[in-house]
């Protein structure tokens, strides 16, 4: 094999790898200005179950709805802890934080206490919610990708951060709700 053919082969393999990795990467279909689908589901806060309805939460102000792939995995636990550490800043900006996952409510009860430190709710994202927000993790059926939405009280998407790496979701959504408060 010549050097030129080797370079071509390497480039083709790199492109194929990127395509495969991209197929599982986050890519939110809901864009800024879109109407957020309303939903009612079961969730947990500080280990206690309750029913959460998005439209009811929006009556109190903006909602940060962040989807995460799986409770108790390293990235999802780190992201939940970071949201918990910053929850007072979100509240000061008038926002409610709700984590969403396709996990069972029983798993989320434990997650709400351990990783969320009882500071914000996590709720079960069933198939209709996952489909409505277009957050199905393509490479892992039954899981969601990592997408954070800031939803204005009007029910419209005000900000989207869609990236499988959890770093940046808390900082960007906090900046978005703080900017909304200043308007």
C-alpha positions in Angstrom: 0.0 0.0 0.0 1.4 3.4 -0.9 1.5 6.3 1.4 -1.2 8.0 -0.6 -3.5 5.1 -0.4 -2.8 4.8 3.3 -3.8 8.4 3.9 -7.0 7.9 1.8 -7.8 4.8 3.8 -7.2 6.6 7.1 -9.4 9.5 6.0 -12.2 7.1 5.0 -12.0 5.3 8.3 -12.0 8.5 10.3 -15.0 9.8 8.4 -16.9 6.5 9.0 -16.0 6.6 12.7 -17.2 10.1 13.0 -20.5 9.2 11.3 -21.0 6.3 13.6 -20.3 8.4 16.7 -22.5 11.2 15.4 -25.4 8.8 15.0 -25.5 8.5 18.8 -24.7 12.1 19.6 -27.3 14.5 20.9 -29.2 16.5 18.3 -32.3 18.2 19.6 -35.0 18.8 17.0 -36.9 21.4 19.0 -35.4 24.8 18.2 -35.7 28.1 19.9 -39.2 29.5 19.5 -40.8 26.1 19.1 -43.7 25.2 21.4 -42.6 22.8 24.2 -44.9 19.8 24.3 -46.9 19.8 27.6 -46.8 16.5 29.6 -47.8 15.0 32.9 -45.6 12.3 34.4 -44.4 10.8 37.7 -41.2 12.1 39.3 -39.3 12.3 42.5 -38.0 15.1 44.7 -35.9 14.3 47.8 -37.0 10.6 47.6 -40.8 11.3 47.5 -42.8 10.6 44.3 -45.2 13.1 42.9 -46.9 14.0 39.6 -45.3 16.7 37.5 -47.1 18.7 34.7 -45.0 21.0 32.7 -47.8 23.6 32.2 -48.2 23.9 36.0 -44.5 24.4 36.5 -44.4 27.1 33.9 -46.9 29.2 35.8 -44.1 29.8 38.3 -41.6 30.9 35.8 -39.1 29.4 33.3 -38.3 25.7 33.4 -35.0 24.1 32.8 -35.9 20.7 31.4 -32.7 18.7 31.1 -32.7 15.2 29.7 -30.0 12.8 30.7 -29.3 9.2 29.5 -29.2 7.1 32.7 -29.3 7.6 36.4 -26.2 6.7 38.4 -23.8 6.7 35.5 -20.7 8.9 36.0 -21.7 11.8 33.6 -25.3 11.9 34.7 -24.4 11.8 38.4 -21.8 14.6 37.9 -24.4 16.7 36.0 -27.0 16.2 38.7 -24.6 17.2 41.4 -23.6 20.3 39.4 -27.3 21.3 39.0 -27.8 20.7 42.8 -24.8 22.9 43.6 -26.2 25.7 41.5 -29.9 25.4 42.4 -30.0 28.6 44.4 -28.8 30.5 41.4 -31.6 29.0 39.3 -34.1 29.8 41.9 -32.8 33.4 42.2 -33.4 33.7 38.4 -37.0 32.4 38.9 -36.4 29.0 37.2 -37.4 25.5 38.1 -35.0 22.7 37.2 -36.4 19.3 36.3 -34.2 16.4 35.2 -35.8 13.9 32.8 -34.7 10.4 32.0 -36.2 7.2 30.7 -35.3 5.5 34.0 -38.0 4.0 36.2 -39.5 6.1 38.9 -38.0 3.8 41.5 -34.5 4.5 40.2 -35.3 8.2 40.1 -36.5 8.2 43.7 -33.0 7.0 44.8 -31.3 9.4 42.3 -33.3 12.4 43.5 -31.9 11.8 47.0 -28.4 10.7 46.4 -27.2 12.7 43.3 -29.7 15.6 43.2 -29.3 16.0 47.0 -33.1 16.6 47.3 -32.7 20.0 45.7 -34.7 19.5 42.4 -37.0 17.1 40.8 -36.3 14.3 38.4 -39.0 12.7 36.3 -39.7 9.8 34.1 -39.6 10.5 30.4 -41.9 7.9 28.7 -41.9 7.3 25.0 -44.3 10.1 24.2 -42.2 12.7 26.0 -39.0 11.3 24.5 -40.6 11.5 21.0 -42.1 14.9 21.6 -38.8 16.4 22.6 -36.8 14.3 20.1 -34.3 13.1 22.6 -34.1 9.4 21.9 -30.5 8.2 22.0 -30.3 6.6 18.6 -27.5 4.2 19.5 -29.1 3.1 22.8 -32.8 2.4 22.6 -34.7 3.1 25.8 -32.3 6.0 26.8 -32.4 9.7 26.1 -29.6 11.9 24.8 -28.3 14.8 26.9 -30.3 17.8 25.9 -31.1 20.8 28.1 -34.1 23.1 27.2 -34.9 26.4 28.9 -38.6 26.9 28.4 -40.1 30.3 28.9 -43.4 30.7 30.9 -45.1 31.2 27.5 -44.3 27.5 26.8 -41.8 28.4 24.1 -38.3 27.0 23.9 -36.0 29.9 24.8 -32.6 28.0 24.7 -31.3 24.6 23.7 -28.0 22.9 24.7 -27.6 19.5 23.1 -24.3 17.8 23.7 -23.5 14.3 25.1 -20.7 15.7 27.3 -22.4 17.0 30.5 -19.9 19.8 30.9 -21.5 23.1 29.9 -25.2 22.2 30.4 -25.5 23.8 33.8 -23.5 26.9 33.0 -25.3 27.6 29.7 -28.8 27.0 31.0 -28.1 29.2 34.0 -26.8 32.0 31.8 -30.0 31.6 29.7 -32.4 31.9 32.6 -30.4 34.8 34.1 -30.6 36.6 30.7 -34.4 36.0 30.7 -34.7 37.6 34.1 -32.9 40.7 33.0 -35.3 41.3 30.1 
